[in-house]
Amino acid sequence: MNVTGTIAALGVALLFAVALFAMTVGELQVAGFCFLSASLLIYLRERYLVD
């Protein structure tokens, strides 16, 4: 089991949850930053953490 890859995937899920919550309360800059961060984390996970 790849622990670092799993932690990164949980981080992505958390970032998406925060982004969706931020969108519902009108904090669009926070939501955009969370979506961007999640996208970068997905890229880094697929590029370096998953075999």
SELUM-437801 format. One line per field, with one value per residue (C-alpha): residue in one letter; x, y, z. Coordinates in Angstrom, 2 decimals. Example, Ala and Ser with C-alpha at 12.3 -4.5 7.8 and 13.67 -1.06 7.14 Angstrom:
2
residu <- A_S
x <- 12.30_13.67
y <- -4.50_-1.06
z <- 7.80_7.14
***
This chain:
51
residu <- M_N_V_T_G_T_I_A_A_L_G_V_A_L_L_F_A_V_A_L_F_A_M_T_V_G_E_L_Q_V_A_G_F_C_F_L_S_A_S_L_L_I_Y_L_R_E_R_Y_L_V_D
x <- 0.00_1.30_0.79_1.98_-0.25_-3.22_-2.55_-2.31_-5.66_-7.26_-5.79_-7.37_-10.76_-10.42_-9.49_-12.50_-14.78_-13.40_-13.77_-17.39_-18.18_-16.42_-18.48_-21.73_-20.91_-19.68_-15.93_-14.99_-11.32_-10.87_-12.76_-10.60_-7.42_-8.59_-9.48_-6.11_-4.30_-6.24_-5.34_-1.66_-1.78_-3.41_-0.65_2.11_0.50_0.23_3.69_5.78_3.85_2.08_4.12
y <- 0.00_3.42_5.52_8.83_8.42_7.65_10.71_12.86_11.49_12.31_15.82_16.23_15.12_17.58_20.42_19.69_19.67_23.02_24.44_23.35_24.79_28.05_28.28_27.87_30.74_33.01_32.89_32.38_33.28_30.66_28.13_28.88_28.54_25.21_23.88_24.99_23.41_20.17_20.07_20.54_17.90_15.46_16.13_15.68_12.51_10.95_12.10_11.27_9.30_6.54_3.76
z <- 0.00_-0.96_2.17_0.72_-2.33_-0.11_2.07_-1.06_-2.29_1.07_0.81_-2.62_-1.26_1.63_-0.71_-2.92_0.15_1.33_-2.17_-2.46_0.96_0.05_-3.13_-1.22_1.15_-1.65_-1.02_-4.65_-4.30_-1.59_-3.70_-6.74_-4.72_-3.30_-6.75_-8.10_-5.15_-5.59_-9.27_-8.51_-5.80_-8.22_-10.74_-8.15_-6.84_-10.27_-11.33_-8.26_-5.64_-7.54_-9.14
***
